[in-house]
Amino acid sequence: MKLLLAGIVLILIVEANAQWYTFPGQAAQGARDMYRAYSDMKDANWKNSDKYFHARGNADAAARGAGGRWAAEVISNGREWVQERTGHGAEDSAADQRANEHGRNGGDPNVYRPPGLPDRY
């Protein structure tokens, strides 16, 4: 009986601290944030705005919590891996990754905002 009680207390403590149950929802919302940034980038079709949208998507997703940050990292790394394999430059990919990390680490995406980009983005 004491072992059972100790197990229940341990589970309650771990569950309260870990909040593992919020991770999937955060990841889904983070993936949606990444998609919205990609969609906005395509819609804006603005010269030199790529890094801004990378940073913004990662910042929005990471703000969701650990799940959002994970989703942003997986999506960003996957996208850059595909682009490197399809012949896009390594320098551009490295610059994209710097913008991704800047956003994920809480940096202001507006650092990468190009002049004249409409305010709705």
C-alpha positions, 0 to 999 in steps of 0.5 A: 500500500505504501509503495502504491501511494508513493508511486501515485505521489511521484506521478503527480509530482512529475506530471505537474512539473513536466506538463508533457500533456501540452507538448503535442498541442504546442507542436501542432500550433507551432507547425501551424505558425511555421505554415502561416509564416511560409504562406505569408512569405509566398503571399508577400513575394517581397525581395529579401524577405526570406530571413524575416519570415524564417525568424518570424515563423520560428519565433511564433512557434517557439513562443508556444512552448517546448512543443512549438520550439521542437516543431520549429526546429524539426521543420526548419532543419528538414527544409534546409536539408532538402534545399541543400540536397537540391542544389541551393547554396550552403551559404544561403542555408547557413544564413537561413539557419541563423535566422531560424535560431534567432527566432527560436531563441526569442530574438526579434524577427524585425531585425531581418525585416526588409525595408518597405515590407507591408505592415500586415506581415 
